[in-house]
Amino acid sequence: MTSLQAVRDQVLYYGGYAQGRYLPHSLAELYGRVVSRLTSIIAIPLPLLSFLALPFFGGSPALVNLVIFGLTWSALVASYDPLTVEFGGTLLVRLVCFLAPALSALVFDCAVPSLAKSIKARGQKQLPTNLGRKKLLEVIVVSVVNVFLAVAVQAALELLTTEVLHLRSNIKVTSLVPLPWTILKDVAKGFALRGVFRYFIHRFLLHTWSTPLKSWHLSWQHSVQLPFSLVATYDHPVVHLLSQWLPVFLPALLFRFHVLTWHVLLAVASLEDLFVYS
């Protein structure tokens, strides 16, 4: 009799639990649960819905590429931590858009000077080999170190902000891809501010006021009279960070650009330095 009573109590207990946990008590609650379930089914990630709908509703190749990029970007952000996404991309942009082509151009100038001088504005006088082997090697080493130094400083600043001060990241890293118009607008804004910052830094800190920065800049970068791409990053490390890295990073920091916007802005700035100094 005791065993039967225990079983009956257990059945009543679990029946009441199930009714309170799963079963609605009124029509209003039933309606709310049905709507909630339907909403959860409909709320599939929008990029996936867009991708699945393209074969039925059509779409331009650019739209297809945009959707595929959005899916790939979401998977990338989900697979790696924000710091890796930000600085892996930053390093890749600097390598692809500046360092690799700058070094390749230098190798071309040194390997085939007879052909290189024919496309130089000043011919033979503009070849980097005129600097001498020791000075040219110094320019290469300092330029490469400065590129990696800027990336390292940015990483250290991000770690300080997020891990030590426990604040939000300096650059926004999300799985949502900004609209192309938003990226273009922010890049234009950042590029314009970069020009303003660079002008005042070069005009006053590096060429007008008598400071150690001016002495370093004149004795380092201005010691090279032959323009080629690597000279863009050949300077005293402090001056390089102040005059090259800070003007492009500061707009991204002030407006907290999306990481993709930051990478596009950095790519544009890197390509400008690559061609202006070449």
C-alpha positions in Angstrom: 0.0 0.0 0.0 2.9 2.3 0.8 4.6 1.6 -2.5 1.4 2.4 -4.4 0.9 5.6 -2.5 4.5 6.6 -3.3 4.0 5.9 -7.0 0.7 7.9 -7.1 2.4 10.8 -5.4 5.2 10.7 -7.9 2.7 10.7 -10.8 0.8 13.6 -9.4 4.0 15.5 -8.8 5.4 15.1 -12.3 1.9 15.7 -13.8 1.6 19.0 -11.9 5.2 19.9 -12.8 4.6 19.2 -16.5 1.4 21.2 -16.5 3.0 24.2 -14.8 6.2 23.9 -17.0 4.9 23.1 -20.4 1.1 23.4 -20.6 -0.6 26.8 -21.0 -3.2 27.9 -18.4 -5.2 30.1 -20.6 -6.0 31.0 -24.3 -3.8 34.1 -24.0 -0.9 32.1 -22.8 -1.4 29.5 -25.5 -1.5 32.3 -28.1 1.7 33.8 -26.7 3.5 30.5 -26.9 2.4 29.8 -30.4 3.6 33.2 -31.6 6.9 32.7 -29.8 7.5 29.4 -31.5 6.7 30.8 -34.9 9.0 33.7 -34.3 11.9 31.5 -33.4 11.4 29.4 -36.5 11.2 32.5 -38.8 14.2 34.1 -37.1 16.8 32.1 -39.1 19.9 34.1 -39.7 19.0 36.6 -42.5 22.1 36.0 -44.6 21.2 32.4 -44.9 17.6 33.3 -45.9 18.8 35.7 -48.5 21.2 33.2 -49.9 18.4 30.5 -50.2 16.0 33.0 -51.7 18.3 34.1 -54.5 17.6 31.2 -56.9 13.8 31.9 -56.7 13.8 35.7 -56.8 17.0 36.3 -58.8 19.9 38.6 -57.9 22.9 40.1 -59.5 26.4 38.5 -59.2 27.4 41.4 -56.9 24.5 40.6 -54.6 25.4 36.9 -54.6 29.0 37.7 -53.8 27.9 40.0 -51.0 25.7 37.4 -49.4 28.5 34.8 -49.7 31.0 37.2 -48.2 28.5 37.9 -45.3 28.2 34.2 -44.6 32.0 33.7 -44.7 32.6 36.7 -42.5 30.1 35.4 -39.9 31.8 32.1 -39.8 35.2 33.7 -39.5 34.1 35.9 -36.5 32.5 32.9 -34.9 35.7 30.8 -35.3 38.2 33.3 -33.9 38.4 35.8 -31.1 38.0 39.5 -31.9 41.6 40.3 -31.3 42.7 37.7 -33.8 40.3 38.9 -36.4 41.4 42.6 -35.9 45.1 42.1 -35.9 45.3 39.2 -38.3 43.5 41.4 -40.8 45.6 44.5 -39.9 48.8 42.6 -40.5 47.6 41.0 -43.7 46.5 44.4 -45.1 49.9 45.9 -44.3 51.7 43.0 -45.9 49.6 42.8 -49.0 49.0 46.5 -49.6 52.4 47.9 -48.7 55.3 45.8 -47.5 55.2 43.0 -50.1 54.8 45.2 -53.1 57.3 47.7 -51.7 59.9 45.0 -51.2 59.1 43.5 -54.6 59.6 46.9 -56.3 63.0 47.3 -54.5 64.1 43.8 -55.7 63.1 44.8 -59.2 65.1 48.0 -59.0 68.2 46.2 -57.7 67.9 43.1 -60.0 67.4 44.8 -63.3 68.6 48.4 -63.0 68.8 48.9 -66.7 65.1 48.3 -67.1 64.2 50.1 -63.8 65.9 53.3 -64.7 63.9 53.5 -67.9 60.7 53.9 -66.0 62.1 56.3 -63.3 61.4 60.0 -63.6 65.1 60.8 -63.0 66.5 57.7 -64.6 69.7 56.3 -63.1 69.9 58.9 -60.4 66.6 57.7 -58.8 67.7 54.0 -58.3 67.8 52.9 -54.7 71.2 51.3 -55.2 72.8 54.8 -55.3 72.3 54.9 -51.5 75.0 52.2 -51.0 74.6 48.8 -49.6 74.9 49.7 -45.9 72.3 52.6 -46.1 69.9 50.6 -48.3 70.0 47.7 -45.8 69.4 50.1 -43.0 66.3 51.5 -44.8 64.9 48.0 -45.4 65.4 46.8 -41.8 64.0 50.0 -40.2 61.0 50.1 -42.6 60.0 46.5 -41.9 60.5 46.9 -38.2 58.3 50.0 -38.1 55.5 48.2 -40.0 55.4 45.4 -37.4 55.9 47.9 -34.5 52.8 49.8 -35.5 50.7 46.5 -35.5 52.2 45.5 -32.1 51.4 48.9 -30.6 47.8 48.6 -31.8 47.5 45.1 -30.3 49.0 46.3 -27.0 46.5 49.2 -26.9 43.6 46.9 -27.6 44.7 44.5 -24.9 45.1 47.4 -22.4 41.6 48.6 -23.2 39.8 45.2 -23.1 41.8 43.1 -20.6 43.2 45.6 -18.2 40.7 48.5 -18.2 37.8 46.1 -19.1 36.3 48.6 -21.6 34.8 47.9 -25.0 37.2 47.2 -27.8 38.7 50.2 -29.7 37.6 48.7 -33.1 34.2 47.1 -33.4 34.3 43.4 -34.3 30.8 41.9 -35.1 29.5 39.2 -37.3 27.3 41.7 -39.1 28.8 43.2 -42.2 28.3 46.9 -42.6 26.5 48.1 -45.7 28.8 49.1 -48.6 27.6 52.7 -48.4 28.4 52.9 -44.7 31.9 51.6 -45.3 32.5 54.1 -48.1 31.2 57.0 -46.0 33.3 56.0 -43.0 36.4 55.5 -45.1 36.0 58.9 -46.7 35.6 60.5 -43.3 38.6 58.7 -41.9 40.7 59.5 -44.9 39.9 63.2 -44.7 40.7 63.3 -40.9 43.9 61.4 -41.6 45.0 64.1 -44.0 44.2 66.9 -41.5 46.1 65.1 -38.7 49.1 64.4 -40.9 49.3 68.0 -42.1 49.4 69.5 -38.6 51.9 66.8 -37.3 54.3 67.3 -40.3 53.8 71.1 -40.4 54.4 71.9 -36.8 55.9 68.9 -34.9 58.3 67.7 -37.5 59.2 70.8 -39.5 58.5 74.0 -37.4 58.9 73.6 -33.7 62.4 72.7 -32.4 61.7 69.4 -30.7 63.5 66.0 -30.7 60.8 64.8 -33.1 62.0 67.3 -35.7 65.7 66.3 -35.2 64.8 62.6 -35.5 62.7 63.2 -38.6 65.3 65.2 -40.4 68.2 62.9 -39.5 66.3 59.7 -40.4 63.7 60.1 -43.3 65.1 63.3 -44.8 68.6 61.6 -45.0 67.2 59.6 -47.9 67.0 61.8 -51.0 65.9 59.0 -53.3 62.1 58.3 -53.2 61.1 54.7 -53.2 58.2 53.0 -51.4 60.0 51.8 -48.3 61.0 55.3 -47.5 57.4 55.9 -46.4 58.0 53.9 -43.2 61.7 54.7 -42.8 61.9 57.0 -39.8 62.6 57.1 -36.1 60.1 54.6 -34.6 58.5 57.3 -32.4 58.1 59.6 -35.4 56.7 56.8 -37.5 54.1 56.0 -34.9 53.2 59.7 -34.5 53.2 60.7 -38.2 52.2 57.5 -40.0 50.3 55.2 -37.7 48.4 57.6 -35.4 46.7 59.7 -38.1 45.1 56.7 -39.7 44.3 54.9 -36.5 42.9 57.9 -34.6 39.7 58.3 -36.8 39.0 54.6 -36.4 39.4 55.0 -32.6 37.3 58.2 -32.3 34.4 56.8 -34.3 34.9 53.2 -33.3 34.8 51.9 -36.9 33.8 48.4 -37.7 36.9 46.2 -38.2 36.1 45.8 -42.0 35.9 49.6 -42.3 39.2 49.9 -40.5 40.9 47.4 -42.8 39.6 49.2 -45.9 40.8 52.5 -44.6 44.2 51.0 -43.8 44.4 49.4 -47.2 43.7 52.8 -48.9 46.3 54.6 -46.8 48.9 51.8 -47.4 48.4 52.0 -51.2 48.7 55.8 -51.1 52.0 55.5 -49.3 53.1 52.8 -51.7 52.6 54.9 -54.8 53.3 58.4 -53.5 56.9 57.4 -52.5 57.5 55.2 -55.5 
